[in-house]
């Protein structure tokens, strides 16, 4: 017997329709590439998204054709989120931090038909447009009078002129909710990047789960600042959850430095912000240097890479901001876990509570997890036993676009490449990437644990731990360190800082001071490049 309920397709267009009808006055604020602040409402987002839809139809794009973006977080990019996917085309967010060779390879692999780009990325577009064989239309996200006469791109359109020529009346089509809605390529640290192809259904379920109280707890009472780029896994799905809940949206545009982010938080009364640790490091350094305080910020979600304990302590103890540690992947849309506390944790001593907060958190409903040994045997959830982390769920990929790399699944589970523990309460903690874990004398050393201790030193701005070959112990850890401006710490002082904080055999053998640690396009440390930088390094006793 089937239930007697109505059946409606879960489509992204319904989000902006809902936001217009129920939160039409809700604000969307953007710092523009032009440098000024732009303000309007969800009602206007919906109206202009329909103009985008009409403009795409006029281009005669087919269903599922790809529309690419090279853009910062801003209102025009938001309109493309809804206008492209709502018509049945596929939004493809390109990462402008990649090398032009990679960008052109990705655009050709995706078979993009249109490229919409912010003017600050015009040099990239000039470098790639001759090599992008499938792109037929180029749209600059600007007013008509801002188009350069000598762009070097034939037929370049102004976004405002392009959508301005079309009506804001449009009936969103209905189609299969399993149709592709957007695509994002992995960072491609080994070989060519591969694409995760999200569906309308997966995106809608992800937006619902992300907004839950025990996840990111989003509501119409929030003012949200997504510092995580809209070209990075759809800004962790936050624009969709914001439209679903009516939260005020604040976009930082290209100004991602600590001073600019802090000033935007204060001027727009932001209550909730989201970003990777490197962004918050810059902002906290700016605040500490100027003796500044938050007046409205209540919580921040930190993901992309492990959040150092010192950062959680600074937000919680110095500024009264709750840190939500989170974890996910491009292949997971990306949300997998969020570290929200249970009742039993609220009465814990501060040190015990911190041990929970350092974990990546509990699985969000819709995501299943398990850890396995090298033979695929499932391991216990005791918080001590670690193994390879596997996941499955409604917004986790079943395959890569065009089947690149073969099937990624193992008996229906996706191998994340992370090594983790899971405790009896379901809290997962990443101990390392499988390729970064250090094996020393038959024992495993977590590079993340070594990095976290270094990050707690007041003179350390950034730290990365890697293993170096050793004739006796197989590998030994060293720590590469970037010092804070004006701060001093010696090798011996930093090694001594580890005393009593970890087992002696886990203390790094050496400290290498560097000017910068290589970061990828999404702000993650690139240890492969760090190893290349230090390829001639020799351990002191090796």
Secondary structure as UniProt FT lines:
FT   HELIX           13..23
FT   TURN            24..25
FT   STRAND          27..31
FT   TURN            33..34
FT   STRAND          37..41
FT   HELIX           42..58
FT   TURN            59..60
FT   TURN            63..64
FT   STRAND          66..70
FT   HELIX           75..86
FT   TURN            87..88
FT   STRAND          90..93
FT   TURN            96..97
FT   HELIX           100..110
FT   STRAND          112..117
FT   HELIX           119..121
FT   HELIX           122..128
FT   TURN            129..131
FT   STRAND          137..140
FT   HELIX           144..146
FT   TURN            149..150
FT   TURN            154..155
FT   STRAND          157..158
FT   HELIX           159..164
FT   TURN            177..178
FT   STRAND          180..185
FT   STRAND          195..199
FT   HELIX           200..211
FT   TURN            213..216
FT   TURN            220..221
FT   STRAND          223..226
FT   TURN            230..231
FT   HELIX           233..236
FT   HELIX           238..245
FT   STRAND          248..251
FT   TURN            253..254
FT   HELIX           258..267
FT   TURN            268..269
FT   STRAND          272..276
FT   HELIX           277..290
FT   STRAND          299..303
FT   HELIX           309..313
FT   HELIX           314..318
FT   STRAND          322..329
FT   HELIX           330..332
FT   STRAND          334..338
FT   HELIX           343..346
FT   HELIX           350..357
FT   STRAND          361..363
FT   TURN            365..366
FT   STRAND          367..372
FT   TURN            374..375
FT   STRAND          387..393
FT   TURN            394..395
FT   HELIX           401..403
FT   TURN            404..405
FT   STRAND          409..410
FT   TURN            411..412
FT   STRAND          413..422
FT   TURN            424..425
FT   STRAND          427..433
FT   TURN            434..436
FT   STRAND          438..440
FT   TURN            441..442
FT   STRAND          443..445
FT   HELIX           447..455
FT   TURN            458..459
FT   STRAND          460..470
FT   TURN            471..473
FT   STRAND          474..483
FT   TURN            485..486
FT   HELIX           491..497
FT   TURN            498..501
FT   HELIX           504..506
FT   STRAND          510..513
FT   TURN            521..522
FT   HELIX           527..533
FT   TURN            534..536
FT   TURN            540..541
//
